[in-house]
Amino acid sequence: MDFSFNEEQEMLRKSARQFLEDECPKKFVRDMEEDEKGYSPELWKRMAELGWMGLLLPEEYGGLGGNFLDLTALLEEMGRALLPGPFLPTTVYSSLPILHYGTEEQKREFLPKIAEGKLIMTLAITEPSGRFDEAGIETKAIRSNNDYLITGTKLLVPDAHIADWFLCAAKEGEGITLFLIDAKTPGINCTLLKTLAADKQCEVILDNAKVPARNILGKSGAGWEIASKIEQWGAIAQCALISGCLQQVLEMTVDYTKERMQFGKLIGSFQAIQHQCADMAIDVDAVKFITYEAAWKLSQKLPATIEVSRAKAWTSDASRRVCLTGHRIHGGLGLTEDHDMQLYFRRAKAMELAFGDGDFHREIVAKELGL
């Protein structure tokens, strides 16, 4: 099977690279780390005008009708540029579940606004336990007439401080239910967390937040099936970001070896450095193709559990190897705040852990192998 990008995907990739080179230089990335919002509303609007917010949505909801491989082409460029902001929480973690599991009323209410860039959403699943499974959900949802009262704490909720709506998992009886929650609902308190990547992740505390029963996504008590699918989408989206990120780390490192002199020679002339760069290149290509395989299966709506976890396990580990090798070759220079290497290292670490690290996904692969 052919995992290479088709002509339209190549056009999307090239246009995205040019746009992000112009609109998302590293100064902008650094500025957004210090900015309280963590994104530019003006840039968000221009991205929506390009159709990026609705890339995966059908035309009837204002989208472009693209597939997951189209998204992979775009996300690689975003990873290369280290684009900050709530793109993934809105377009993947939230809009895809609504598209596939929402009622027609929910689709009409949320999806066109997402496609137009007028609505920011995020996913609130992870809790203080740090677990990615159903047993990790302790937030409670209690039925009260035609409403639910939701109480609990969510951690590492991306961009919650600027979100208009949350997609929140809560325990209802013996099952898990997903709720669409207006961020302005009384009883919700959001606090920005200090993170290694300086991305905008939050603690969200819900204290008897009242949510109408009509805001349930899917069926009551059957939300973990949806959450598991979101984790698959999210894992491959992170793999695509890592792929672009590592490609840039490789290019920066190789360029540096062609400029840095040591012992009267370019360091790229030393076999030890050459072999380290070769190992980086092998890892980067492996990341691309294992990610494309899983993205292709998702695009074809084929079962992809083992492919997704295989990709995320390999990509997470390769991310650490490539970035550490890049740092070793750059030496102390790469650790300075003025150098871009530390930006990529910190962001890659966040991507490595998002939706499960290598060990987490190796357990899934082993289970799929019948072990």
Secondary structure, 3 states (H helix, E strand, C coil): CCCCCCHHHHHHHHHHHHHHHHHCCHHHHHHHHHCCCCCCHHHHHHHHHCCCCCCCCCHHHCCCCCCHHHHHHHHHHHHHHCCCCCHHHHHCCCHHHHHHHCCHHHHHHHHHHHHCCCCCEEEECCCCCCCCCHHHCCCEEEEECCEEEEEEEEEEEECHHHCCEEEEEEEECCEEEEEEEECCCCCEEEEECCCCCCCCEEEEEEEEEEEEHHHEECCCCEHHHHHHHHHHHHHHHHHHHHHHHHHHHHHHHHHHHCCCEECCEEHHHCHHHHHHHHHHHHHHHHHHHHHHHHHHHHHCCCCCHHHHHHHHHHHHHHHHHHHHHHHHHHHHHHHCCCCCHHHHHHHHHHHHHCCCCHHHHHHHHHHHCCC
